[in-house]
Every structure is written in C-alpha cells, then in structure tokens.
Amino acid sequence: MIGRVRALLAGLACLLLAAPLGAESVEVDRVVVRFTAPELGGPRAPRFVLARVLSFEARVEALADPDRQGGAYRERHVSAALERHIAETLLASLRIDPEPSSAALRVQAEAASRRMEERTGGRAALLEAARLEGISERELVSLYLRQARASLYLDRMVAPMLAPSDAELRLLYRSERTPYRDAPFDTILPALRRWYVATRLQAALAGFYQNARARLEVHVL
C-alpha cells in the first residue's frame, strides 16, 4: 500500500510540474486527485483536489521549506501538500462539541492566514504564489476556513494547542531552539506564540494523516 501511494504521488508530481506555471496559461482547471474516507461519507461522497489548488499548496510547502529554492516545488512538496489537504479536509468534516461560533471560526481563519503568511516568508510571497496558480481571494478564504475548523477540532477534541500560556512559551524559549532564540522574550512573544501553534498544528496534522491512511482511498486521476 505504501509503495502504491508513493508511486501515485510521484506520478502526480510529474503531472503538476509539467503543467504551465502561470495562471494566464491555464485555460481549464482539472481534478487531479479523488479521495474517500468513512468520515466523509465513503465511496458515495468522494472529495476532489483541483490542479490549481494543489499546485498552490505545493508552492506554500516549498516556500516554507528551509531548503527552498525560490518558489519552485518538488515531489516532496506535492506529497506534503496533498497529505495536509486531505488531513485538513477530514478534520474539518468532523463534529466539534460544542459547535464553534461564526466569530470563533473567523478568529481562527485570520490566525490561519497569518500563519501561512509567516510560513511563506510574508504576505507578498503568498499572494504571488496565489497569482501564479490563479487562486482567487475567495479560494484563499475557503482554505483559511478549512484550516480554522481543522485547528479547532484538534484543539477542542484532541489536545489544547491554539492558546499556549506565557509560562509555557517562556519555558519553550529557554529550553528549545526556536527562530527567536536570540531576541528578548517580551519583544518576540506574539511571533513565538504563532510559531509554536503552527508547529504543533503541523505535527498534529501529520499524526492524524498517518492514523487515517488505512481508511483512505486516494486516486490520482
């Protein structure tokens, strides 16, 4: 099963990397992945991933890669983007008790937007990646809302991770290496909090995806 998934991802990466880079060159969007899972309704309710969306998400992964080379993405970035997309879609479909309010979702969507900007090196880099793949503002908002609901599920139903205390962050600052280790704690506290939350969410998403693999059916089209 693992070998088959790797082969599918390799083929998908070749398909995306061979596609035109600019949004101006894309005449018709296309579905590149279909996936199903019991929590989504099984085979009767498949979910689809569009080429533009996955290419954009792969660009995000490439920009967030410490070894990045501009905005170009590779097979590993496509793989990471697809896994994250699927994990977030699954989590966003799950029931949260109590159901989050519209205000809570809006706050977390704004936080997701800020985290993505910081992952990609700034708002300008993120918007340029979106422009290259023809991703509209509405599609970005939809992505942020998906991430917001997924993060709220993880925080409320798995383990608290969206609001670490100052004491927790101070311990992190003193005991672990972070991008802000050499700056005064009081000046980097907001940025450290966002970085810590993003790191925990990424680890939780990866863990959730690995646990979900046995019940997933993923097809590259």
C-alpha positions as CSV (number, residue, x, y, z in Angstrom):
1,M,0.0,0.0,0.0
2,I,2.8,2.4,0.9
3,G,4.6,1.7,-2.3
4,R,1.5,2.3,-4.3
5,V,0.8,5.6,-2.6
6,R,4.4,6.7,-3.3
7,A,4.1,5.8,-6.9
8,L,0.9,7.7,-7.2
9,L,2.4,10.8,-5.6
10,A,5.4,10.6,-7.9
11,G,3.1,10.5,-10.9
12,L,1.1,13.4,-9.6
13,A,4.2,15.4,-9.0
14,C,5.3,14.9,-12.6
15,L,1.9,15.9,-13.8
16,L,1.9,19.1,-11.8
17,L,5.5,20.0,-12.6
18,A,4.9,19.6,-16.3
19,A,1.9,22.0,-16.2
20,P,2.3,25.7,-17.2
21,L,3.4,27.8,-14.3
22,G,1.4,31.0,-14.9
23,A,-2.3,31.4,-14.3
24,E,-2.5,33.1,-17.7
25,S,-1.6,29.8,-19.4
26,V,-4.3,27.7,-17.6
27,E,-7.4,27.6,-19.7
28,V,-9.4,24.9,-17.9
29,D,-8.9,23.6,-14.4
30,R,-8.9,19.9,-13.8
31,V,-9.3,17.4,-11.0
32,V,-6.0,15.6,-10.2
33,V,-6.9,13.6,-7.1
34,R,-10.1,11.9,-5.8
35,F,-10.2,10.6,-2.2
36,T,-12.7,9.0,0.0
37,A,-12.9,8.2,3.7
38,P,-15.7,6.8,6.0
39,E,-16.0,10.2,7.9
40,L,-16.6,11.9,4.6
41,G,-19.4,9.5,3.6
42,G,-17.3,6.8,2.0
43,P,-17.3,6.0,-1.8
44,R,-20.6,7.7,-2.3
45,A,-19.2,11.0,-1.3
46,P,-15.8,11.4,-2.9
47,R,-13.8,14.6,-2.5
48,F,-11.7,16.1,-5.2
49,V,-8.5,18.2,-5.4
50,L,-8.0,20.6,-8.3
51,A,-4.7,21.0,-10.0
52,R,-4.5,24.8,-9.3
53,V,-5.3,24.3,-5.6
54,L,-2.7,21.5,-5.2
55,S,-0.1,23.4,-7.1
56,F,-0.7,26.5,-4.9
57,E,-0.5,24.4,-1.7
58,A,2.8,22.8,-3.1
59,R,4.2,26.2,-3.6
60,V,3.3,27.1,0.0
61,E,5.2,23.9,1.2
62,A,8.2,24.9,-1.0
63,L,8.2,28.4,0.4
64,A,8.1,27.0,3.9
65,D,10.9,24.6,3.3
66,P,14.2,25.7,5.0
67,D,16.0,24.4,1.8
68,R,13.7,26.2,-0.5
69,Q,15.0,27.5,-3.9
70,G,12.6,30.3,-4.7
71,G,9.0,29.3,-5.3
72,A,9.7,26.2,-7.2
73,Y,8.3,23.0,-5.7
74,R,9.4,19.4,-5.9
75,E,7.8,16.0,-5.5
76,R,8.2,16.1,-1.7
77,H,6.3,19.4,-1.6
78,V,3.4,18.0,-3.6
79,S,3.3,15.0,-1.3
80,A,3.3,17.2,1.8
81,A,0.6,19.5,0.3
82,L,-1.7,16.6,-0.6
83,E,-1.3,15.0,2.8
84,R,-2.1,18.3,4.6
85,H,-5.0,19.0,2.2
86,I,-6.6,15.6,3.0
87,A,-5.9,15.8,6.7
88,E,-7.5,19.2,7.0
89,T,-10.5,18.2,4.9
90,L,-11.1,15.2,7.1
91,L,-10.7,17.2,10.3
92,A,-12.9,20.0,9.0
93,S,-15.7,17.5,8.4
94,L,-15.7,16.1,12.0
95,R,-18.2,17.2,14.6
96,I,-16.9,19.7,17.2
97,D,-18.7,19.7,20.6
98,P,-19.8,22.4,21.2
99,E,-20.0,23.7,17.7
100,P,-17.8,26.8,17.2
101,S,-19.4,30.1,16.7
102,S,-19.0,32.1,13.5
103,A,-16.9,34.5,15.5
104,A,-14.6,31.7,16.6
105,L,-14.2,30.5,13.1
106,R,-13.4,34.0,11.9
107,V,-10.7,34.5,14.5
108,Q,-9.1,31.2,13.6
109,A,-9.3,31.8,9.9
110,E,-7.5,35.1,10.4
111,A,-4.9,33.3,12.5
112,A,-4.5,30.7,9.8
113,S,-4.0,33.5,7.3
114,R,-1.2,35.0,9.5
115,R,0.4,31.6,10.0
116,M,0.5,30.9,6.3
117,E,2.0,34.3,5.5
118,E,4.7,33.7,8.1
119,R,5.4,30.2,6.7
120,T,5.8,31.5,3.2
121,G,8.0,34.5,4.0
122,G,5.4,37.2,4.0
123,R,2.1,38.3,2.5
124,A,3.7,39.4,-0.8
125,A,5.2,35.9,-1.4
126,L,1.9,34.2,-0.5
127,L,-0.1,36.4,-2.8
128,E,2.4,35.9,-5.6
129,A,2.1,32.1,-5.2
130,A,-1.7,32.5,-5.4
131,R,-1.4,34.7,-8.5
132,L,0.8,32.2,-10.3
133,E,-1.8,29.5,-9.8
134,G,-4.9,31.6,-10.4
135,I,-6.1,31.3,-6.8
136,S,-8.8,33.9,-6.1
137,E,-9.3,35.7,-2.8
138,R,-12.5,33.7,-2.2
139,E,-10.5,30.4,-2.6
140,L,-7.9,31.7,-0.1
141,V,-10.7,32.5,2.4
142,S,-12.1,29.0,1.8
143,L,-8.7,27.5,2.5
144,Y,-8.3,29.5,5.7
145,L,-11.8,28.5,6.9
146,R,-10.9,24.8,6.3
147,Q,-7.7,25.2,8.3
148,A,-9.7,27.1,11.0
149,R,-12.2,24.3,11.5
150,A,-9.5,21.7,11.4
151,S,-7.4,23.5,14.0
152,L,-10.5,24.0,16.3
153,Y,-11.2,20.3,16.1
154,L,-7.6,19.4,17.1
155,D,-7.7,22.0,19.9
156,R,-11.0,21.1,21.4
157,M,-11.3,17.4,20.7
158,V,-7.7,16.1,20.8
159,A,-5.5,18.4,22.8
160,P,-5.3,22.1,23.6
161,M,-2.8,23.8,21.2
162,L,-4.2,27.1,20.0
163,A,-3.7,29.2,23.1
164,P,-0.4,28.3,24.9
165,S,0.2,30.2,28.1
166,D,3.0,32.7,28.6
167,A,4.6,30.4,31.1
168,E,4.6,27.6,28.5
169,L,6.1,29.8,25.9
170,R,8.8,31.1,28.3
171,L,9.8,27.5,29.1
172,L,10.0,26.8,25.3
173,Y,12.1,30.0,24.8
174,R,14.6,28.9,27.5
175,S,14.9,25.2,26.7
176,E,14.5,24.7,23.0
177,R,15.9,26.2,19.9
178,T,13.5,28.5,18.0
179,P,13.8,31.1,15.3
180,Y,13.6,33.7,18.1
181,R,16.2,32.4,20.5
182,D,18.5,35.4,20.2
183,A,15.8,38.1,20.7
184,P,14.3,39.4,24.0
185,F,11.4,37.3,25.1
186,D,9.0,40.2,25.6
187,T,9.6,41.5,22.1
188,I,9.0,38.2,20.3
189,L,6.2,36.7,22.4
190,P,3.4,37.2,19.7
191,A,5.6,35.8,16.9
192,L,6.8,32.9,19.2
193,R,3.2,32.0,20.0
194,R,2.2,31.9,16.4
195,W,5.3,29.8,15.5
196,Y,4.6,27.4,18.4
197,V,1.0,27.0,17.4
198,A,1.9,26.4,13.8
199,T,4.5,23.8,14.8
200,R,2.1,21.9,17.0
201,L,-0.7,22.0,14.4
202,Q,1.6,20.7,11.7
203,A,2.7,17.8,13.9
204,A,-0.9,17.0,14.8
205,L,-2.0,17.1,11.2
206,A,0.8,14.8,10.2
207,G,0.0,12.4,13.0
208,F,-3.7,12.4,12.1
209,Y,-3.0,11.7,8.5
210,Q,-0.8,8.7,9.3
211,N,-3.5,7.3,11.5
212,A,-6.1,7.9,8.8
213,R,-4.1,6.3,5.9
214,A,-5.6,2.8,6.5
215,R,-9.1,4.0,5.9
216,L,-8.3,6.4,3.0
217,E,-8.7,5.7,-0.7
218,V,-6.7,8.1,-2.8
219,H,-6.7,8.1,-6.6
220,V,-4.6,10.2,-8.9
221,L,-6.7,11.0,-12.0
